[in-house]
């Protein structure tokens, strides 16, 4: 199984014909579909398995609703959207229409539109076939190593698994990220979502990454994060906001909440599997402050900072009574 997978991946990347120039493709090719289908189970396993809680169906529905706008699939059903049971914030896609988001990144989101923008970005990578160019170049030596492993029979499982991981861990070029952002904004807007959410989730990822670095030692280990695979930063946030403005859609009013989305997150496990932490969505009471609520966060340190980042809140504004906030609590 692992040997076959390593060889299949190697064969499909090394021998694939020269691809069309950069730009969107019209459909998912049978060879991409085959490559994706072969890598999918191992990839899912590598990232903690599929999370099958009530949020999984929601993620699939939003992902397919956005994916259909790419024109690659009439019903969006050619896209396999998986919510991963991983404590690392990330989202990625592989050839063949396989799109992934982790529950840790889902927990960071504050609206369905933010989820739609992440899905749109990843579908954009698929539509523009960004991984094809990436496989041919940067991944060549890794593939060669995997083939060598398969031929000599040395630590097959580990090599095959790391090859699969490399499908998603190598960085895209900056231009490819910008292109995926632009396609993502186009798809999500066509699907009826407010495009300003794209800048919001990119900013939230920046903040969360910064906080994780500050509070080093947080769960995650060697599994690649969004930050390690997506060149991000303020420039990308600004560009996303420009893309949103260019659609002509109005910016949502400040403080507007997607309460249905936030309630949907309630109960989602958080952090490492089995750590006994989950998202708890609570209503801000008239006497609640950032301090009273953040004191309930199930972390030994950075409670206040984590609370603000998790909820996308500015540090200097009082909470609005009656609004919803996310807490991370012990189950
Ligand atoms: Zn990307």
Boltz pocket constraint, residues with backbone or C-beta under 6 A from the ligand:
constraints:
  - pocket:
      binder: B
      contacts: [[A, 121], [A, 125], [A, 172], [A, 176], [A, 177], [A, 180], [A, 229], [A, 230]]
      max_distance: 6.0
